[in-house]
Amino acid sequence: MTEGVLDKPNLSPEAPDTWLDNGYEPLYAMSWRGYQDLQLQALKLHFAKVSGRVAALDKLAEREGITSIDSIEEGLPLLFDHRVLKNYPLSLIEKRDVGRLNAWLDRLTTHDLSKVDLTGVNTVDGWLDRLDAFGMLIGHSSGTTGKLSFVPRSQVEFPSWQKTYYEAQRATTGVDAYTDKVETFFPGYRGGHQMMMKMLELFNVPAAGGPEHYHTLYPHHISSDLLSLAARMQVAEDRGELDQLGLDPALLEARQALIAQGKRREQDIETWFFELFERNRGKRVKLGGSFGDLIKTARSGIAKGLKPDFAAGSFIMTGGGMKGLKDVPDDWEGYVRDYFGIDTIGMFYGMSEVMSMSPRCSCGNYHIMPHTIPLLFDREMNLLPREGTQTGRYAFYDLLPQTYWGGFISGDQLTINWDEDCACGWKGPRVLPEITRFAEMEGGDDKISCAGTQQAYNEFLDFVSGGE
C-alpha cells in the first residue's frame, strides 16, 4: 500500500475513530510530520467537543484562561496529571460513600452520572457494576499507591478502543482477532473492574470465539473493594490496628483468602500451565501471562521434563512482571520460545489512561499510532523538542475519547526516537524498550509538577476532590 492511499483528506479530524478502518499498515506508512496538522485539528475539535461538558476540564481551563487550543503548546496547561483520576477523599472509599464517589466521578465525564440508580449499593464493586449497566466502562488502577485511579471510559469509546487493541495485536503478532478465533489462556482472574482485567475480558472473550474458549487461572473476578483498601489494610495490620478500621467482616475474610491465594499462586500457575499443556497438545492457542510467569513455568517444566506441544500458528501475548525475578536468562525471549515451541511473542506499550496501544515491532520498539500525540517533558516540566532521541516524562493527548478529556501526564519515563529510521520499516515516533516509573526511581513518591500555573493547578485539584 502506498503512502498516497492515506492522503490527509481521507483522514477526518472529526473522526479519529475511523483512522484504522483500513488497518494499521497505511498509518505506519506515513511520516508523523505528514499528519501532525491533522492531529492538531483533531485536538482542537476534541477540546471544543468536551469543553463545557466536563466540569474538571472547564475549571482548569477557566483558571488558566484557555478557551481554545490552536497549538500543541497552548494545550499543555490543560494536561491532567495522573493524580487527578484518584483525587477523591480516601474516606469515601473507607465509608463506601458511593453517592459522593459518583458525584466526584461525574466531574470527569460528559455523561450525567446523577442519573445512575445507586439504590441499595454499598460497595465499590456494586457501584462500578451499576455504572457498567448505565453504559460506562470504568476501569481502575491496581491501587499500589494506596488509592485507585478511575478512568471515566464508556460504551461510546468501546468500538474504537477494541479496534486499536485488535489492530495492535495484529501488528505485533500477525493475527487478526476479528476473523481468526484462537483458544485463549490467561493465568489470572476472569475479569473485574481493574483496567487490565476489564480489558482482557472485554477483548479476549470475543477474540477467542466466546466465553467457553477463554480460560483463566481463577474463574472469578478480582474485587475492587479489596484493591481499594489493600494498602490501607496492610498499614493498619502492621500497626495492629486492623480491627479499628470497622470493616465488614466479610471483606476481612475475603482479604485473608486473597492473601492465601497469593501465597500459593506460583504453584497454582505451574499446575494450571502443565494441565493446559496436556489437554491442548497439537492445538493452536494464544497464551497470556507476564514475563515472570512464562520464565518460571519454562524453568520448572524443563526441570520436570514437561514439554508443551502446540500447533503452528500459536502465539504469546505478554508484558511486565519481571520485577524481583532472579537469574533471568539473558535471552529470556529465546528461552521462552524454545520451551513453549511458539515463535511469535507479541507485546504492546500502553496504560490505563490512553486508549490506543503501541505495538512492538520486529526491532523491539513500540510505535505510537496517530491517535495519540506523544509529548516528553524534562524534570522541570519543560517540553522537549520533537526531534532526534529524547528521554523524559511521558505525556500525551489521546484523540479517541469522545466523553472525557484525553490530555494526561503519566508517571512513566520514556525514550522516544522521532527520526523514523527504524529498521522494521514502520514510521511514526517510536518508544525504545527501556521504560521506567518515576515512583520506582524516586523511592515510591512521584514528585510531579504541572505543565501550567501551579496555583491554578492546585485550585483545580481542590475542585476535583470536592472543594470549590
C-alpha positions in Angstrom: 0.0 0.0 0.0 1.4 3.3 -1.0 1.6 6.4 1.3 -0.7 8.2 -1.2 -3.6 6.0 -0.1 -3.6 7.9 3.1 -3.5 11.5 2.0 -4.8 13.7 4.8 -8.2 14.4 3.1 -9.0 10.7 3.6 -8.5 11.0 7.4 -11.1 13.1 9.0 -10.0 15.2 12.1 -13.6 14.9 13.2 -13.5 11.1 13.4 -10.1 9.7 14.7 -12.1 6.5 15.5 -12.1 5.8 11.7 -8.4 6.2 11.1 -7.9 2.4 11.5 -10.7 1.4 9.1 -8.0 0.4 6.5 -5.8 -1.3 9.1 -2.6 -0.2 10.8 -0.4 -0.6 7.7 -1.3 2.7 6.0 -0.9 4.6 9.3 2.6 3.3 9.8 3.5 4.1 6.2 3.0 7.8 7.0 5.6 10.2 8.5 4.3 11.7 11.7 5.3 15.1 10.3 2.8 14.4 7.5 -0.1 14.1 9.9 0.7 16.5 12.7 -1.5 19.1 11.3 -4.3 16.6 11.2 -3.6 15.7 14.8 -3.8 19.4 15.8 -7.1 19.8 14.0 -8.5 16.7 15.8 -7.2 18.0 19.2 -8.9 21.4 18.6 -12.1 19.6 17.8 -11.8 17.2 20.8 -11.3 20.1 23.2 -14.2 22.0 21.7 -16.4 18.9 21.9 -15.8 18.2 25.6 -15.4 21.8 26.7 -18.4 23.0 28.7 -19.4 19.3 29.3 -16.5 18.1 31.6 -16.6 20.1 34.8 -13.0 19.3 35.8 -11.6 20.4 32.4 -13.8 23.6 32.5 -12.5 24.5 35.9 -8.8 24.1 34.8 -9.4 26.0 31.5 -11.0 28.8 33.5 -8.1 29.0 35.9 -5.6 29.0 33.0 -7.6 31.4 30.9 -7.8 29.0 27.9 -10.9 29.0 25.7 -9.5 27.2 22.6 -6.4 25.3 21.5 -4.6 26.5 18.4 -1.2 24.7 19.0 0.2 21.7 20.9 1.8 24.1 23.3 -1.4 26.1 24.1 -3.0 22.9 25.5 -0.2 21.9 27.8 -1.6 23.7 30.9 -4.7 21.6 30.5 -3.0 18.2 30.8 -4.3 16.3 33.8 -1.5 14.6 35.8 -2.1 11.1 37.0 -3.2 12.3 40.4 -6.5 13.7 39.0 -8.1 10.3 38.5 -7.6 9.4 42.2 -8.1 12.9 43.7 -11.0 12.0 45.9 -11.0 11.8 49.7 -9.9 8.3 50.8 -12.7 8.4 53.4 -15.2 7.9 50.6 -13.7 4.5 49.9 -13.4 3.6 53.5 -17.0 4.5 54.3 -18.3 3.1 50.9 -19.9 6.5 50.2 -20.8 5.6 46.7 -23.0 8.6 46.3 -20.2 11.1 46.8 -17.8 8.9 44.8 -20.3 9.0 41.9 -20.6 12.8 42.2 -16.8 13.1 42.2 -16.5 10.9 39.0 -19.3 13.0 37.4 -16.8 15.9 37.2 -14.6 13.9 34.8 -17.2 12.8 32.1 -19.8 14.3 29.8 -22.2 11.6 30.9 -24.7 12.7 33.6 -23.9 10.2 36.3 -26.6 11.7 38.6 -29.0 9.6 36.7 -27.3 6.3 37.8 -29.6 4.4 40.2 -27.5 3.7 43.3 -30.3 2.3 45.4 -29.0 -0.4 47.8 -25.4 -0.1 46.6 -22.8 -0.1 49.4 -19.7 -1.4 47.8 -17.2 -0.2 45.2 -17.8 -3.3 43.1 -21.6 -2.7 43.3 -21.1 1.0 42.3 -19.0 0.0 39.3 -21.4 -2.7 38.3 -24.2 -0.1 38.2 -22.1 2.3 36.2 -21.5 -0.5 33.7 -25.2 -1.1 33.4 -25.7 2.6 32.8 -23.3 2.5 29.8 -20.0 3.3 31.4 -16.8 1.2 31.2 -14.9 2.4 34.2 -11.5 0.8 34.7 -9.3 1.5 37.7 -5.7 1.0 38.6 -4.3 -1.7 40.9 -4.1 0.6 43.9 -0.4 0.0 44.7 -0.1 3.7 45.5 -2.8 3.5 48.2 -5.7 4.7 46.1 -7.5 3.6 43.0 -7.4 5.8 39.9 -10.7 5.7 37.9 -10.7 6.2 34.2 -14.1 7.5 33.0 -14.4 5.5 29.8 -17.8 4.4 28.4 -19.6 2.3 25.8 -19.2 5.3 23.4 -15.5 4.6 23.3 -15.7 0.8 23.2 -15.7 0.3 19.4 -12.5 2.4 18.8 -10.9 1.0 21.9 -11.5 -2.6 20.8 -10.3 -1.7 17.3 -7.0 -0.2 18.5 -6.4 -3.3 20.7 -7.1 -5.8 17.9 -5.0 -3.9 15.3 -2.1 -3.6 17.7 -2.3 -7.3 18.3 -2.4 -7.9 14.5 0.6 -5.6 14.1 2.7 -7.4 16.7 1.6 -11.0 16.0 0.0 -11.0 12.5 -3.2 -12.5 14.0 -6.5 -10.7 13.2 -8.8 -11.1 16.2 -11.8 -10.2 14.1 -11.6 -13.1 11.8 -9.1 -15.6 13.4 -10.5 -17.0 16.6 -7.9 -18.7 18.8 -8.4 -20.7 22.1 -7.0 -18.3 24.7 -5.4 -18.9 28.1 -4.6 -16.3 30.7 -3.0 -17.1 34.2 -5.1 -14.6 36.2 -8.6 -13.6 37.1 -11.6 -14.0 34.8 -12.2 -10.3 34.9 -13.1 -7.4 37.2 -13.1 -3.6 37.1 -9.3 -3.3 37.4 -8.3 -1.9 34.0 -6.2 -4.8 32.7 -8.6 -7.4 33.9 -11.5 -5.5 32.3 -9.7 -5.1 29.0 -8.7 -8.7 28.8 -12.2 -9.9 29.4 -13.8 -7.4 27.0 -11.3 -8.2 24.2 -10.2 -11.8 24.8 -13.6 -13.4 25.0 -14.8 -12.4 21.5 -11.3 -12.9 20.1 -11.3 -16.4 21.5 -14.7 -17.2 19.9 -16.8 -16.9 23.0 -16.6 -17.3 26.8 -16.2 -21.1 26.6 -12.9 -20.6 24.7 -11.4 -18.1 27.2 -9.7 -19.9 30.0 -8.3 -18.3 33.2 -6.4 -19.5 36.2 -9.1 -18.2 38.6 -12.8 -18.4 37.5 -13.9 -15.3 39.5 -13.4 -11.6 39.2 -10.9 -9.7 41.3 -12.5 -7.5 43.9 -12.3 -3.7 43.5 -13.3 -3.4 47.2 -10.2 -5.4 48.3 -7.9 -3.5 45.9 -9.3 -0.1 47.0 -8.3 -0.8 50.7 -5.4 -3.2 50.3 -2.7 -0.7 51.1 -4.7 0.9 53.9 -5.4 -2.5 55.5 -1.8 -3.6 55.3 -0.6 -0.5 57.1 -3.3 -0.9 59.8 -2.4 -4.6 60.2 1.3 -3.7 60.5 0.3 -1.4 63.3 -2.0 -3.8 64.9 -5.0 -1.6 64.2 -6.9 -3.6 61.5 -9.9 -4.1 63.8 -10.1 -0.3 64.3 -11.0 0.3 60.7 -14.5 -1.0 61.3 -14.6 -3.0 58.1 -17.2 -5.6 57.1 -16.1 -9.0 58.4 -16.9 -10.5 55.0 -14.3 -8.1 53.5 -11.7 -9.1 56.0 -12.4 -12.8 55.3 -12.1 -12.2 51.6 -8.7 -10.5 52.2 -7.4 -13.5 54.1 -8.5 -15.7 51.2 -6.8 -13.4 48.8 -3.5 -13.5 50.8 -3.6 -17.3 51.0 -4.3 -17.4 47.2 -1.3 -15.1 46.6 1.0 -17.4 48.6 0.1 -20.4 46.5 -0.2 -18.6 43.2 3.1 -19.8 41.9 2.1 -23.4 42.4 -1.3 -22.7 41.0 0.1 -21.3 37.8 2.5 -24.2 37.4 -0.2 -26.8 37.9 -2.6 -24.8 35.6 0.0 -24.5 32.8 1.0 -28.2 33.0 -2.6 -29.3 32.8 -3.1 -26.9 29.9 -0.2 -28.5 28.1 -1.7 -32.0 28.4 -5.2 -31.0 27.4 -4.1 -29.0 24.3 -1.4 -31.0 22.7 -1.5 -30.4 19.0 -3.9 -27.4 19.3 -3.4 -23.8 18.3 -3.5 -21.5 21.3 -3.0 -17.9 22.5 -1.1 -17.8 25.8 -1.1 -14.8 28.1 0.9 -14.1 31.2 3.7 -11.9 32.5 7.4 -12.4 31.6 7.9 -13.8 35.0 5.1 -16.3 34.8 6.4 -17.6 31.5 10.0 -17.8 32.5 9.2 -19.6 35.8 6.9 -22.0 34.1 9.6 -22.8 31.5 12.2 -23.3 34.2 10.0 -25.6 36.2 8.9 -27.5 33.1 12.4 -28.1 32.0 13.4 -29.4 35.5 10.4 -31.8 35.5 10.8 -32.9 31.9 7.4 -31.5 30.9 7.3 -30.0 27.4 4.2 -28.5 25.6 3.4 -29.3 22.0 1.2 -26.7 20.4 0.2 -26.4 16.8 1.8 -24.0 14.4 0.3 -20.5 14.5 0.1 -20.4 18.3 1.3 -17.2 19.8 2.1 -15.5 23.2 1.0 -12.0 24.3 3.0 -10.9 27.3 4.4 -7.9 29.2 5.7 -6.8 32.6 6.2 -8.9 35.7 10.0 -9.2 35.7 10.5 -7.3 38.9 12.0 -9.4 41.7 12.7 -12.3 39.4 16.2 -13.8 39.9 18.6 -15.3 37.4 16.7 -14.1 34.3 18.1 -15.7 31.2 20.0 -13.1 29.0 17.9 -14.1 26.0 14.7 -14.7 28.0 12.5 -14.5 24.9 14.5 -17.2 23.2 14.3 -19.3 26.3 10.5 -18.9 26.4 10.2 -19.6 22.6 12.3 -22.7 22.8 10.4 -24.1 25.8 6.9 -23.4 24.6 7.6 -24.2 21.0 6.0 -20.9 20.0 7.9 -18.4 17.7 5.6 -15.4 18.0 5.7 -13.3 21.1 3.6 -10.1 20.9 3.8 -7.0 23.1 2.5 -3.5 23.3 3.1 -0.4 25.4 0.1 1.2 26.9 -1.5 2.4 30.1 -5.0 2.8 31.6 -5.3 6.4 30.6 -4.7 6.0 26.9 -7.0 4.0 24.6 -4.5 3.4 21.7 -1.9 0.6 22.1 1.6 0.9 20.7 2.6 -2.5 19.3 6.2 -3.8 19.5 7.9 -4.1 16.1 10.4 -6.7 14.9 13.2 -4.5 16.2 11.8 -4.4 19.7 10.5 -0.8 19.7 6.9 0.4 20.4 5.4 2.5 17.6 2.9 5.1 18.6 -0.3 5.3 16.5 -1.5 8.7 15.2 -4.5 8.6 17.6 -2.0 9.7 20.3 0.0 12.9 20.3 3.1 12.0 22.3 4.9 14.6 24.4 8.1 14.4 26.6 8.9 16.8 29.5 12.2 17.3 31.3 12.4 17.3 35.1 11.2 21.0 35.3 8.3 20.2 33.0 9.7 21.9 30.0 8.5 20.4 26.7 11.3 18.6 25.0 11.8 19.0 21.2 10.2 16.5 18.9 13.4 15.6 17.2 16.2 13.1 17.5 16.2 10.9 20.6 14.7 12.4 23.8 14.2 11.0 27.3 11.7 12.4 29.7 8.3 12.2 31.4 5.7 10.9 29.0 2.5 12.9 28.4 0.0 12.7 25.6 -3.2 13.9 24.0 -5.4 10.9 23.4 -7.7 11.8 20.4 -10.0 8.8 20.7 -12.1 9.7 23.8 -15.5 11.3 23.0 -16.9 11.7 26.5 -13.9 12.7 28.6 -10.7 14.9 28.2 -7.8 12.9 26.7 -4.8 15.0 27.9 -2.7 13.4 30.5 0.8 13.5 32.1 1.9 10.0 33.1 4.3 8.6 35.7 6.5 6.9 33.1 9.9 7.9 31.9 10.3 7.1 28.2 12.9 7.5 25.5 11.3 8.4 22.1 13.0 8.5 18.8 11.4 10.9 16.3 13.7 10.2 13.3 11.5 7.4 11.7 14.5 5.3 10.7 13.5 2.1 12.5 14.8 -0.9 10.5 11.3 -2.6 10.8 10.0 -0.1 8.2 7.3 1.4 10.3 7.2 5.1 10.6 6.0 7.4 13.4 7.6 8.1 16.7 8.9 5.0 18.5 9.3 4.3 22.2 12.6 2.5 23.0 12.3 -0.7 25.2 13.7 0.8 28.4 10.6 2.1 30.2 10.7 3.1 33.9 8.4 4.5 36.5 9.3 7.7 38.3 7.8 6.3 41.5 10.3 3.4 41.4 13.2 5.7 40.6 12.3 8.1 43.5 11.6 5.6 46.2 7.8 5.3 45.7 7.0 9.1 45.6 6.5 10.6 42.1 7.0 14.3 42.8 5.2 15.5 39.7 4.6 19.2 38.9 2.1 20.6 36.5 2.7 22.0 33.0 0.8 25.3 33.7 0.5 27.7 36.6 1.0 25.9 39.9 -1.6 27.9 41.9 -4.2 27.4 39.2 -3.5 23.7 39.2 -3.7 23.4 43.0 -7.1 25.2 42.9 -8.2 22.8 40.1 -7.1 19.7 42.2 -9.1 21.1 45.1 -12.2 21.5 42.9 -11.9 17.9 41.6 -11.5 16.4 45.1 -14.8 18.0 46.1 -13.8 21.5 47.1 -14.9 24.6 45.2 
